[in-house]
Amino acid sequence: MTVKMMKIPALLSAAFVSGLAQQAWSAGVLEEVIVTAQHRSESLADVPVSVSAVSGDKLFEAGINKMEDLAAYVPNLKMAEGGVGTLIFIRGIGSGENQGFEQSVGTYVDGVYYGRAQLARAPFLDLAQVEVLRGPQNILYGKNSVGGAISVRTASPSQDSEILASVTGDPEYNEYTTDVVFSGPVNDSFGLRFAMRARQTDGYMINQISNEPEPQREELTARLKGVWDMPSDKTLTVKLEHGIFDVVGRQFEVISDDPSPSDIFLFNGRTYGEIVSDTNAGVPIGNTTYGLVLNEHPSVRDHTPDYRTSRQEDYSNNKTYNLTSQLDWNGDSGGIYNLIFAHMMYSYDELCDCDYTGADLLQAEFSEDYQQTSLEFRWLSDQGDNWEYIGGGYLQYSEVDFQDRVIVSSDLAPQLINAADILEGGARGDIDPGLGNILDPRTTLGIGDAGNELVGFSAPRTFISESTIASAFLQATWLATDYSRVIFGGRYTWERKTGARKFDFAGADGEIMPVGEIDTVAAISFAGERHDLRGQREEGQFAPSLKYQYYPSDDVMLYASWARGYKSGGYDARSNSSPDPSLTPLNPNVLGCTNGGVADGCNQVSLVGSFEYDREEADTVELGSKSSFLGGVAELNMALFYTNFRDLQVSIFDGTLGFNVGNAASAVSYGLEMDGRVALSANWLLAAGISVMSFEYEDHEKGTCVQGQEPDVVGSPTCDYSGKTGQFVATYSGNAVLGYESELTDSLLFRGNIDAIFSDSYNPSPNLDPRVEQEAYVAFNARLSISTIDNMWDLALVGKNLTDERVYLYANDTPMVNTITGGTSHIAVVGPRRSIGMQATYRF
């Protein structure tokens, strides 16, 4: 019998659960998919969890280079690069942009927790499999996995010697990826695997200021993994990995810029781009010119979505380090024991053109150093008895040191704020008394000079947080009958966390500026206030779970589950203001004040900052089935879920440059996930998957107001989100794929597939502004290849987004525009354009 091995690449939908893990059939019968979702190797059909599994071969063939790329192929998984961080969402639940956050969707690499969002931008390298588990996974996966878990397993040394060399190229974007793998036994008891990936790309955007393509990315990642079969039936696995990925430019562009309705005649009726590219001569009075002498690059007027950006310098330089060791042994009385030790570090330095417009307004410097050490012990009992157990304990220490600095890089911001200060009568600071307003003859106010304080201005911030965690977990499985089993367990976690954040104002020489007019200017223009905050918190939480499985026949498994998950509280790294007004120094010279201070009402703007936030929790009920039909020719998996979130942690954009963290009171998410595949013949495979879901805030009164919206409460900058949906939530999304394989000759094999990725409309903005909603779309990918029957070499043509669909992965307000000019403008991260590349692989 000839065995046909179908290897559909991973640009097919991972929502097909088994569809991407093992796209294979024998004589028209689908092959079994093996996963490790419950720390054991078992059939996907026996796992009572909604799981999508993607094999490393499929990731490699499809050219999926990092975690963000994977999300497009897994319904109900959304990942996107935001303005100052990366967002990961499953079933509508995720964490916003804040370096103080760990993710609500936990990522685990070889069993080690990778909770920092920046790691989602790191390259993929030589993987065995990726599994996406939906719903709370706090018992077996632990820390903070309230929305779900992404489990990544790297490839291990092979039993036979293996060398792989592969090159993938797309000349249109100058994108080239080179992979090299050496693997095999050193002797009878020791094996090694070395893998390295080098990748570069010029990007698919054009920066109109530099006339260069962006974002330009260079990667170099290397891993050495050894496995030693020790005496006394023990196995030691050690992994060393180091990666560097540097990026120049970003895939942001301004997608809207509406005229300002401001009464200030210099702004009225003009877009922000028109204002900052103006050539008004201004009016000199003494040593100060009142008016606008801006003359920025004309590309700042471009707000047409056209894959052309207008930006000053941007870069991000990243380094990652990892040491993981795992000792496995069999117990004297049965069972398997695992001991996993890991030390992980990363660092990055970034320069961000964080006004996103190309105007030389301001820049932001970011740097972060993170390190984490963890130790986990697991015990897995023998299988086959009436009771089976998985239990263990976990210890972790981590420390994050984050610094950023907003820099006013030219006199553009001072001029804009001086102009805005005119009609306000110097509300942003003091005024030059006795001067009539010669720039606007309709008024007789004095001329504000608040913007002068911003010449050479910077706002340095430091944030440090340390965390110590200890937890214990146990999951028990009772084989109640030959056809049913009950799974129950829990994890108790104790955590101590400290946080410190200091925010100040400095001049061009780096010296801290004295309290005065600059404090009022920063409060109104940037929502910024000086502060120096410190805190310490301890909390304990117990996360339980209960599941029931029933097998009405050999081909059908039904399950019902309930789980409660928690994500611990912590400290906000990105708020520009303090939650306690008494800790904020005020300008004593502001107009209308006598001695300054809160008692005299001298605070010119009501700011609501944040520092400490509480834990969030979720209860999820799931009903599901996994079925096989026609003797293994077809399969269908379904999951119906309902999740109730309480005290949901949200990161609220302050409209300028910061994010305030708070706890939304409650939200619900519910829906249906379905996937299936059928072997139409020994040559044809059809697979499809779809997710239908709804997400609604039940009680969320502190959402970010959209530009131009009046706050619900006077004096508060927030608006009520109750009854609204969530960021990235599409009513439906899914995939469909048709794959074909046939022998061309006795030695050559042809393989091909075409797949469709589709989504209903969704809102990619954290403030849910309907003006930036992503429309429904369908994108097509394809792969055609010729290889030898034994797969020694493979030559493929890979196409992505063949219909060149324009997809907004993330959107937000353009910082500062509404605050200063009263206009409305938006920015967006735009997904990759159509690309067609060649991939050549040789194995020997």
C-alpha positions in Angstrom: 0.0 0.0 0.0 1.3 3.4 -0.9 1.1 6.0 1.9 0.2 9.5 0.8 1.6 12.1 3.2 -0.3 15.4 2.9 1.8 18.4 4.1 -0.5 21.4 3.7 1.5 24.5 4.9 0.6 26.4 7.9 -0.8 29.4 6.1 -3.9 27.3 6.2 -6.0 27.9 9.2 -4.8 26.7 12.5 -8.5 26.9 13.6 -8.9 23.5 12.0 -7.4 22.2 15.2 -5.9 19.0 13.9 -6.0 20.4 10.3 -2.6 22.1 10.6 -1.0 19.8 13.2 -1.0 16.8 10.9 -2.5 17.4 7.5 -2.1 13.8 6.4 -4.1 10.8 5.3 -3.5 7.3 4.2 -5.6 5.9 1.4 -8.2 8.6 2.1 -8.2 8.2 5.9 -7.1 11.1 8.2 -4.2 10.5 10.5 -4.4 11.0 14.3 -3.2 14.2 15.8 -1.1 14.1 18.9 -0.9 17.1 21.3 0.6 17.8 24.8 -2.1 20.2 26.0 -2.3 18.3 29.3 1.5 17.7 29.6 1.0 14.1 28.2 1.2 13.0 24.6 -2.3 12.1 23.7 -4.8 12.2 20.9 -6.4 15.5 20.2 -9.7 13.6 20.1 -9.3 12.8 23.8 -8.5 16.3 25.1 -11.5 18.1 26.7 -10.2 21.6 25.7 -10.7 23.8 22.6 -7.2 23.4 21.0 -5.7 24.5 17.8 -2.4 22.7 17.0 0.1 23.7 14.3 3.1 21.6 13.5 6.5 23.0 13.1 6.8 21.8 9.5 3.7 23.7 8.6 5.0 26.9 10.3 8.3 26.5 8.4 6.7 25.8 5.0 4.3 28.7 5.3 7.0 31.2 6.3 5.3 32.2 9.6 8.1 34.0 11.2 6.9 35.1 14.6 3.9 34.8 17.0 2.1 37.8 15.5 2.0 36.1 12.1 0.4 33.0 13.5 -2.7 34.9 14.8 -4.2 35.5 11.4 -4.7 31.7 11.0 -6.4 31.0 14.4 -9.9 32.2 14.8 -10.5 34.0 18.2 -6.7 34.6 18.5 -5.8 38.2 17.8 -2.2 39.6 18.1 -1.0 43.0 17.0 1.8 45.4 17.5 0.5 48.6 19.1 2.0 52.0 19.7 4.2 51.0 22.7 3.6 47.3 23.1 2.1 44.1 21.7 -1.4 42.9 22.3 -2.6 39.2 22.6 -6.3 38.4 22.8 -8.2 35.1 22.8 -12.1 35.1 22.7 -12.0 38.9 23.3 -9.9 38.8 26.4 -6.4 40.3 26.5 -4.2 42.9 28.1 -3.6 46.4 26.7 -0.4 48.3 26.0 1.5 48.7 29.3 5.0 47.5 30.3 3.6 46.8 33.8 1.3 44.1 32.3 1.8 40.5 32.0 -0.5 39.0 29.4 -4.0 37.5 30.0 -3.0 34.9 27.4 0.0 33.1 28.7 2.8 32.0 26.4 4.9 28.9 27.3 8.0 27.8 25.5 9.1 24.2 26.4 7.0 24.6 29.5 8.5 27.9 30.6 6.2 30.9 31.1 6.9 33.8 28.7 4.5 36.4 30.0 6.0 39.6 28.5 4.4 41.1 25.4 7.7 42.0 23.8 8.6 38.4 23.4 5.7 38.0 21.0 7.8 40.0 18.5 10.7 37.5 18.7 11.4 35.2 15.7 10.2 31.6 15.5 12.9 29.1 15.1 12.9 25.3 14.4 9.7 24.4 16.2 8.1 21.0 16.8 4.5 22.3 17.4 2.5 25.2 18.6 -0.8 24.6 20.5 -3.4 27.3 21.2 -5.6 26.5 24.2 -8.7 28.6 24.6 -10.3 29.5 28.0 -8.7 29.6 31.5 -5.7 27.3 31.8 -4.6 28.2 35.3 -4.2 24.6 36.7 -1.7 23.0 34.3 -0.3 26.1 32.7 -0.6 28.4 35.7 0.4 32.0 35.9 -2.1 34.5 34.5 -3.5 32.3 31.8 -7.0 33.6 32.3 -7.9 34.0 28.6 -6.0 31.0 27.3 -2.5 29.7 26.7 -0.1 29.4 23.7 2.2 26.4 24.2 5.3 26.3 22.0 7.6 23.3 21.7 11.0 23.5 20.1 12.4 20.7 18.0 14.6 18.1 19.8 17.6 16.1 18.5 16.6 13.5 15.9 17.4 9.9 16.2 19.2 9.9 12.8 21.7 12.4 11.5 20.0 15.3 9.7 21.1 18.4 7.9 18.7 21.0 6.6 19.4 24.1 4.6 16.6 26.3 3.3 16.3 29.7 1.7 13.1 31.7 1.2 13.1 34.8 -0.9 10.7 37.6 -2.0 12.6 40.0 -4.2 9.8 42.6 -4.3 10.3 43.4 -0.6 14.0 42.2 -0.5 12.9 39.6 2.1 15.2 36.6 2.5 15.2 33.9 5.2 18.0 31.3 5.6 17.5 28.3 7.9 20.2 25.8 8.9 19.7 22.8 11.1 22.2 20.1 12.2 20.8 17.3 14.3 21.5 13.8 15.3 23.2 11.5 17.8 26.7 12.1 19.1 26.9 8.7 20.7 24.4 6.0 22.0 23.3 8.2 24.9 23.7 11.8 23.7 22.1 13.8 20.9 22.5 17.4 19.8 20.5 19.8 17.6 21.8 23.2 16.4 19.4 25.5 14.6 20.0 29.0 13.2 17.8 31.4 11.3 18.9 34.7 9.6 16.2 36.9 8.1 16.0 40.3 6.6 13.3 42.3 4.9 12.9 45.9 3.7 9.2 46.1 4.5 6.1 47.0 2.5 5.6 50.6 3.5 7.3 53.7 2.0 8.5 56.4 4.3 8.0 59.6 2.3 10.5 61.6 4.3 13.4 59.2 3.9 12.1 57.7 0.7 13.1 54.3 2.1 10.9 51.1 2.6 9.9 50.2 6.1 9.8 48.5 8.5 13.3 47.1 7.8 14.0 44.1 9.9 17.1 42.0 10.6 17.1 38.8 12.6 19.7 36.3 13.8 18.6 33.6 16.2 20.6 30.5 17.2 19.7 27.5 19.5 21.7 24.6 20.8 19.7 21.8 22.3 21.1 18.6 23.8 19.5 15.5 25.2 21.4 13.0 27.4 20.0 9.6 28.3 21.5 9.3 31.7 22.0 6.2 33.8 19.2 5.2 36.2 16.5 5.8 33.6 16.9 9.6 33.6 16.9 12.1 30.7 18.4 15.5 30.8 17.5 18.2 28.2 19.4 21.4 28.0 18.6 24.3 25.7 20.7 27.5 25.1 19.2 30.2 22.8 20.2 33.7 21.8 18.4 36.0 19.5 18.8 39.5 18.0 16.2 41.3 16.0 16.4 44.9 15.0 13.8 47.0 13.3 14.0 50.3 11.5 10.7 52.1 10.9 7.2 50.9 11.7 4.1 49.9 9.7 2.0 52.9 11.0 0.3 55.4 8.8 -2.1 58.2 9.3 -5.5 57.1 7.9 -7.7 60.1 8.7 -7.2 63.8 9.4 -10.3 65.9 9.7 -10.4 69.7 9.9 -10.2 71.4 13.3 -13.4 73.1 14.6 -11.4 75.2 17.0 -12.3 79.0 17.3 -8.5 79.7 17.1 -8.3 81.2 13.6 -4.9 79.6 13.0 -6.5 76.1 13.4 -10.1 76.6 12.3 -11.1 74.6 9.2 -7.7 73.0 8.6 -6.4 69.5 9.1 -3.5 68.9 11.4 -1.3 68.1 8.4 -2.2 71.5 6.8 -1.5 73.3 10.1 2.0 71.9 10.6 3.0 72.3 7.0 1.9 75.9 7.0 4.3 78.8 6.2 2.8 81.6 8.2 5.4 84.3 8.9 4.2 84.9 12.4 4.3 88.2 14.4 7.5 89.0 16.3 7.0 90.7 19.7 10.3 91.2 21.5 12.2 87.9 21.4 9.1 85.8 20.8 7.3 85.2 17.5 3.6 84.7 17.9 2.1 82.6 15.1 3.1 79.5 13.2 6.4 79.2 11.4 6.3 75.4 10.9 6.9 74.4 7.3 7.1 70.7 8.0 7.6 68.1 5.3 4.6 68.2 2.9 4.0 64.5 3.3 2.4 65.3 6.7 -0.7 66.3 4.7 -1.1 62.7 3.4 -3.8 60.9 5.3 -4.9 58.6 2.5 -4.5 54.9 3.3 -1.9 54.1 0.7 1.0 52.1 2.4 3.0 55.4 2.5 4.0 56.7 5.9 5.4 60.0 7.0 7.7 59.5 9.9 10.9 60.7 11.5 13.5 58.2 12.8 12.2 55.0 14.4 14.1 51.9 15.5 13.9 49.0 17.9 16.9 46.9 18.9 16.2 43.7 20.8 18.2 40.9 22.4 16.9 37.7 24.0 18.6 35.0 26.0 17.4 31.7 27.4 18.7 28.7 29.3 16.3 25.9 30.0 17.1 22.5 31.5 14.6 19.7 32.1 15.3 16.5 34.0 12.9 13.6 33.5 12.9 10.3 35.4 10.7 7.4 36.3 9.6 6.9 39.9 10.3 3.7 41.8 6.6 3.3 42.4 5.5 4.4 39.0 4.8 7.7 37.3 7.1 10.2 35.6 8.8 13.2 37.3 9.9 16.4 35.6 12.1 19.1 37.0 12.3 22.3 34.8 14.7 25.1 35.5 14.9 28.2 33.3 16.6 31.6 33.2 15.4 34.0 30.6 16.4 37.6 29.8 15.7 40.2 27.2 16.5 43.8 26.6 15.5 46.4 24.0 16.1 50.0 23.1 13.7 51.9 21.0 13.3 55.3 19.5 9.7 56.1 18.6 8.4 58.9 16.5 5.4 58.9 18.8 3.4 61.7 17.2 3.2 59.3 14.2 2.8 62.1 11.7 6.3 62.9 10.3 6.1 66.3 11.8 9.2 67.0 14.0 7.0 67.3 17.1 8.3 64.9 19.6 10.1 61.6 20.1 10.1 59.0 22.8 13.0 56.8 23.9 12.2 53.4 25.5 14.4 50.8 27.1 13.6 47.7 29.1 15.6 45.0 30.8 13.8 41.9 32.0 15.0 38.8 33.7 13.1 35.8 35.0 14.2 32.6 36.9 11.8 29.8 37.4 11.7 26.2 38.8 8.9 23.8 38.3 8.4 20.2 39.6 5.8 17.9 38.0 4.5 14.4 38.8 2.5 12.5 36.2 1.1 9.2 37.4 0.9 6.1 35.4 -2.1 5.8 33.0 -4.6 3.0 32.9 -5.7 2.9 36.5 -9.0 4.2 37.7 -7.3 7.3 39.0 -4.7 9.4 37.1 -2.9 12.5 38.5 -0.8 15.4 37.4 0.6 17.6 40.2 3.5 19.8 41.1 4.8 23.1 42.3 6.2 26.2 40.8 8.6 29.0 41.9 9.4 32.2 39.9 11.3 35.4 40.5 11.2 38.2 37.9 12.3 41.8 37.6 11.5 44.4 35.0 13.4 47.8 34.7 11.6 50.1 32.2 12.6 53.6 31.3 11.2 56.0 28.8 11.6 59.7 28.0 9.4 61.9 25.9 11.5 64.6 24.0 10.2 67.7 22.4 12.5 67.6 19.4 11.9 71.0 17.8 10.0 74.3 18.3 6.9 72.9 16.5 5.2 71.8 19.8 5.9 75.2 21.5 4.5 77.1 18.6 1.3 75.0 18.4 0.7 75.3 22.2 1.3 79.1 22.1 -1.4 79.3 19.4 -3.7 77.1 21.4 -3.1 79.2 24.5 -4.3 82.4 22.8 -8.0 81.7 23.0 -7.6 80.1 26.4 -6.3 83.4 27.7 -3.1 81.8 29.0 -4.9 78.9 30.7 -1.9 76.6 30.0 0.3 79.0 32.0 0.8 82.6 32.7 0.3 85.3 30.0 2.2 88.3 28.8 0.1 91.1 30.4 -0.9 94.2 28.4 -0.4 92.7 25.0 -3.5 92.7 22.8 -4.2 89.6 20.8 -3.0 90.7 17.4 -3.3 87.2 16.0 -7.0 87.1 16.5 -8.8 90.5 16.3 -12.0 89.0 17.6 -10.5 88.8 21.1 -8.9 91.2 23.5 -7.1 88.6 25.6 -3.5 88.6 26.4 -1.1 86.4 24.4 -0.4 83.0 26.0 3.3 82.0 26.0 2.9 78.6 27.6 4.6 76.8 24.7 7.9 78.6 25.4 8.3 76.3 28.4 8.6 73.3 26.0 11.7 74.4 24.2 14.2 71.5 24.9 11.6 69.8 27.2 11.8 66.1 28.1 9.8 64.0 30.5 11.9 61.1 31.9 10.2 58.2 33.6 11.5 55.1 35.4 9.5 52.0 36.4 10.8 49.0 38.3 8.7 46.0 39.4 9.7 42.8 41.1 7.6 39.7 41.5 8.0 36.5 43.6 5.6 33.6 42.9 5.0 30.2 44.6 2.2 27.9 43.5 1.1 24.3 43.8 -1.3 22.4 41.6 -3.1 19.0 41.3 -5.4 17.6 38.6 -7.0 14.2 39.1 -8.8 12.1 36.5 -11.3 9.5 37.6 -12.2 6.8 35.1 -15.7 6.4 36.4 -16.8 3.9 33.7 -15.5 2.5 30.5 -17.2 5.4 28.7 -16.8 8.4 31.0 -14.3 10.2 33.2 -14.3 13.1 35.6 -11.4 15.5 35.7 -11.1 18.0 38.6 -8.3 20.0 40.3 -7.0 23.4 41.2 -3.9 25.6 41.6 -3.1 27.8 44.6 -0.8 30.8 43.8 0.8 33.2 46.1 2.5 36.3 44.7 4.3 39.3 46.2 4.9 42.2 43.9 6.5 45.6 44.3 6.4 48.6 42.0 7.9 52.0 41.7 7.3 54.7 39.1 8.9 58.2 39.0 7.9 60.8 36.4 9.5 64.2 36.1 10.2 67.2 33.8 13.6 68.2 32.5 15.2 70.8 30.3 17.5 70.5 27.3 20.5 70.1 29.7 18.8 67.1 31.4 18.4 69.1 34.7 15.1 68.7 36.4 13.0 71.8 35.9 11.6 73.7 38.9 7.8 73.6 39.6 6.1 76.3 37.7 4.5 77.1 34.4 5.8 73.9 32.8 3.5 71.9 35.2 0.4 73.5 33.8 1.5 73.2 30.2 2.3 69.5 30.7 -1.0 68.8 32.5 -3.2 70.3 29.8 -1.1 69.4 26.7 0.2 66.0 27.7 -2.0 64.8 30.6 1.3 64.7 32.5 2.0 65.4 36.2 5.2 64.9 38.2 5.0 62.0 40.7 7.1 59.5 42.6 5.0 56.4 43.6 5.9 53.2 45.3 3.8 50.2 46.4 3.9 46.6 47.6 1.1 44.0 47.4 0.5 40.4 48.2 -2.3 38.1 47.1 -3.3 34.5 47.0 -5.7 32.9 44.6 -7.2 29.4 44.1 -8.2 28.5 40.6 -10.4 25.4 40.3 -11.6 23.4 37.3 -14.1 20.6 36.7 -14.6 18.6 33.5 -16.7 15.6 32.4 -16.0 13.5 29.4 -18.4 10.9 27.8 -17.8 8.5 24.9 -21.2 7.4 23.4 -19.2 5.5 20.8 -15.6 4.9 19.7 -15.8 7.8 17.3 -17.4 10.5 19.4 -16.3 12.3 22.6 -18.5 14.8 24.4 -17.3 17.0 27.2 -18.5 19.7 29.6 -16.2 21.9 31.6 -16.1 24.8 34.1 -13.0 26.7 35.0 -12.2 29.8 37.1 -9.0 31.7 36.2 -7.2 34.6 37.7 -4.7 37.2 36.6 -2.8 38.9 39.4 -2.8 42.6 40.0 0.2 44.9 39.7 1.5 48.3 38.9 1.0 50.6 36.0 4.2 51.6 34.1 2.7 53.9 31.5 0.4 56.5 33.2 1.6 60.1 33.0 -0.3 61.2 36.0 -0.9 60.3 39.6 -4.1 58.8 41.0 -3.7 61.0 44.1 -3.8 64.8 43.4 -2.2 65.6 46.7 1.0 64.1 45.4 1.2 66.3 42.4 3.0 69.7 42.5 1.1 72.6 40.9 2.1 75.8 39.1 1.9 78.5 41.8 1.8 81.3 39.1 -1.2 80.0 37.1 -3.7 82.7 36.1 -6.3 83.2 38.8 -4.4 81.6 41.7 -3.1 83.5 44.7 -0.7 81.1 46.4 -1.1 78.0 44.3 -2.1 74.6 45.6 -5.2 72.4 45.4 -7.0 74.4 48.1 -7.0 77.5 45.8 -8.3 75.6 42.8 -5.2 76.1 40.8 -5.2 72.8 39.0 -6.2 73.8 35.5 -7.2 70.3 34.3 -8.7 67.3 36.1 -6.4 64.3 35.4 -7.2 60.8 36.4 -3.9 58.8 36.6 -3.3 55.2 37.8 -0.7 53.2 39.6 -1.9 50.1 41.3 -4.5 47.8 39.7 -6.3 44.7 41.1 -6.5 41.1 39.9 -9.0 40.0 37.2 -10.9 36.8 37.2 -13.0 34.8 34.7 -15.4 31.9 34.9 -15.8 29.8 31.7 -18.3 27.1 30.9 -17.7 25.0 27.8 -19.6 22.3 26.0 -17.9 20.5 23.2 -17.6 17.4 21.0 -14.9 15.7 18.9 -16.2 13.3 16.3 -14.8 11.1 13.6 -17.0 9.9 10.7 -17.0 7.3 7.9 -14.2 5.2 9.4 -11.8 8.1 9.8 -12.4 9.9 6.5 -13.9 13.0 8.2 -13.9 14.7 11.6 -15.8 17.5 13.2 -14.9 19.4 16.4 -17.2 21.9 18.2 -17.0 24.0 21.3 -19.7 26.2 22.8 -18.4 28.6 25.4 -19.6 31.3 27.8 -17.2 33.4 29.9 -17.9 35.9 32.6 -15.1 38.4 33.3 -14.9 40.4 36.5 -12.6 43.3 37.4 -11.1 43.0 33.9 -7.8 44.8 33.6 -7.9 47.4 30.9 -5.3 49.9 29.6 -7.0 53.2 28.7 -5.3 55.6 26.2 -5.2 59.1 27.7 -5.5 60.8 24.3 -1.9 62.1 24.3 1.0 59.8 25.1 0.1 57.7 28.1 -2.1 54.7 29.2 -4.0 54.4 32.4 -4.7 51.0 33.8 -7.9 50.2 35.6 -10.3 47.4 36.3 -13.5 47.3 34.3 -16.3 45.9 36.4 -17.5 43.1 34.2 -17.8 41.7 30.7 -19.1 38.5 29.0 -17.9 36.6 26.0 -19.8 33.7 24.4 -19.8 31.9 21.1 -19.3 28.8 19.0 -16.1 27.3 17.5 -16.3 24.7 14.8 -13.7 23.0 12.7 -13.5 20.0 10.5 -11.8 18.2 7.6 -12.6 15.5 5.2 -10.3 13.4 3.0 -12.2 13.6 -0.3 -9.9 11.0 -1.8 -6.3 9.9 -1.5 -5.3 13.1 -3.3 -7.8 15.8 -2.1 -8.4 17.3 1.4 -11.0 19.8 2.3 -10.9 21.6 5.7 -12.8 24.5 7.2 -13.3 26.3 10.5 -15.3 29.1 11.8 -15.8 31.0 15.1 -19.0 32.9 15.9 -18.8 35.0 19.1 -20.0 38.0 21.0 -18.3 40.2 23.6 -20.0 42.8 25.7 -18.9 45.1 28.6 -21.6 44.8 31.2 -20.3 47.5 33.4 -17.3 49.6 32.3 -17.7 53.3 33.1 -14.1 54.3 32.6 -13.3 53.8 29.0 -11.4 56.1 26.8 -13.5 58.8 25.1 -13.2 59.1 21.4 -11.9 62.3 19.9 -14.6 65.0 20.2 -16.8 63.0 22.6 -17.9 64.8 25.8 -17.1 62.8 28.9 -20.1 61.3 30.7 -19.1 62.9 34.0 -17.9 66.6 34.0 -14.3 66.8 35.1 -13.6 63.2 34.1 -11.8 62.2 30.9 -13.5 58.8 30.6 -16.7 57.5 29.0 -19.1 54.7 29.7 -18.4 51.5 27.6 -21.2 49.5 29.2 -23.1 47.6 26.4 -20.2 48.0 23.9 -18.2 45.2 22.3 -14.5 44.8 22.8 -11.3 45.5 20.8 -10.6 43.0 18.0 -14.0 41.2 18.4 -15.4 40.0 15.1 -18.9 38.4 15.0 -17.5 35.6 12.8 -14.0 34.6 11.5 -12.6 31.5 10.0 -10.8 29.7 7.2 -11.4 27.3 4.4 -8.7 25.2 2.6 -8.5 22.9 -0.3 -5.4 20.8 -0.6 -4.1 18.5 -3.3 -1.2 16.0 -3.6 -0.2 13.7 -6.5 2.8 11.8 -7.7 4.2 13.3 -10.9 6.7 10.5 -11.5 8.1 7.6 -9.5 10.4 10.1 -7.7 8.6 13.4 -7.8 5.6 14.7 -5.9 3.4 17.7 -6.5 1.6 19.4 -3.6 -0.7 22.4 -3.6 -3.3 24.3 -1.6 -5.3 27.4 -1.7 -6.9 28.8 1.5 -9.2 31.6 2.4 -9.0 33.6 5.6 -12.1 35.6 6.4 -13.4 37.9 9.1 -16.4 40.0 9.8 -15.8 43.6 10.7 -14.1 44.4 14.0 -12.7 47.5 15.8 -8.9 47.5 16.1 -8.8 50.5 18.4 -8.7 50.4 22.2 -11.3 53.3 22.4 -13.6 51.5 19.9 -13.8 54.6 17.6 -16.3 53.6 14.8 -14.4 55.8 12.4 -11.5 53.2 12.2 -13.5 50.0 12.1 -11.9 47.3 9.9 -14.4 46.1 7.3 -15.1 42.5 6.7 -12.6 40.8 4.3 -11.5 37.6 2.7 -7.8 37.0 2.0 -6.3 34.2 -0.1 -3.0 32.4 0.4 -1.6 29.5 -1.7 1.4 27.2 -1.9 2.6 25.1 -4.8 5.5 22.8 -4.5 7.5 20.0 -6.2 9.5 17.7 -4.1 11.1 14.3 -4.1 9.0 11.4 -2.7 11.4 11.1 0.2 11.3 14.9 0.7 15.0 15.2 0.3 14.5 18.5 -1.6 11.5 20.7 -2.0 10.9 23.7 -4.3 7.8 25.9 -3.6 6.1 29.0 -4.7 4.4 30.7 -1.7 1.8 33.4 -2.0 0.3 35.4 0.8 -2.7 37.9 0.7 -3.0 37.3 -3.0 -6.0 39.7 -3.3 -3.9 42.4 -1.6 -6.5 43.0 1.1 -5.9 46.0 3.3 -6.3 45.0 6.9 -5.9 47.2 10.0 -4.3 45.2 12.7 -4.4 48.0 15.2 -5.6 51.6 15.3 -5.7 54.6 17.7 -6.0 58.3 17.9 -3.1 60.3 16.5 -1.5 61.6 19.7 -1.7 65.3 20.5 -3.8 66.3 17.5 -7.1 66.7 19.3 -5.5 67.9 22.5 -3.8 70.9 20.8 -5.8 71.7 17.7 -9.2 70.2 18.4 -9.0 68.3 15.1 -9.6 64.6 14.7 -7.0 62.2 13.3 -6.3 58.5 13.5 -3.3 56.1 12.9 -3.3 52.4 12.1 -0.9 49.5 11.8 -1.5 48.1 8.4 -1.0 44.4 7.7 1.4 43.0 5.0 0.6 43.5 1.3 0.5 40.8 -1.3 3.7 38.8 -1.5 4.9 36.0 -3.7 8.1 34.2 -2.8 10.2 31.1 -3.6 11.3 28.6 -1.0 14.0 26.0 -1.6 14.8 23.3 1.0 17.4 20.6 0.9 17.8 17.8 3.5 20.7 15.3 3.7 
